[in-house]
């Protein structure tokens, strides 16, 4: 079973729509979002997901009341740390900043975090997988990504979204 993992949308509706198309094409059975929607602007597009959405707030979610209101239609939203168990028994622990779960790793199989905007997949000495999906928004590094976790192989991979145009730079 494939589980999509994403974070740091930062109001980039275009990149969110790219990720939705990819996630639906891959027939993911759930989407886990590790925060930083930023505003309710991105929530209506999420109604296009063909699977359940479970999300937590990040540190840049300004209008939490608006985001929470929209997410009532889309899926589950809460404050980190959040736990979710896949139908086939994989235990996910989700947060925005890794420090939020440092003392509560418990029996989790996969720890999802974000905040750095840098994608990574790392296994700790206990065999627990740590996944940072990178940034959907692409504003920081201009390389938007998501991650997909396979519950059968217990592996995750980082997937690129369409490339963004170069940023605007002002020479001094």
Buried (B, 14 or more C-beta within 10 A) or exposed (E): BBBBBBBBBBBBEBBBBBBBEBBBEEEBBBBBBBBBBBBBBBBEBBEEBEBBBBBBBBEBBEBBEBBBEBBEEBBEBBEBBBBBEBEEEBBBBBBBBBEBBEEEBEEBBBBBBBBBBEBBBEEEEEEBBBBBBBBBBBBBBEBBBBBBBEBEEEEBEBBEBEEBEEEEEEEE
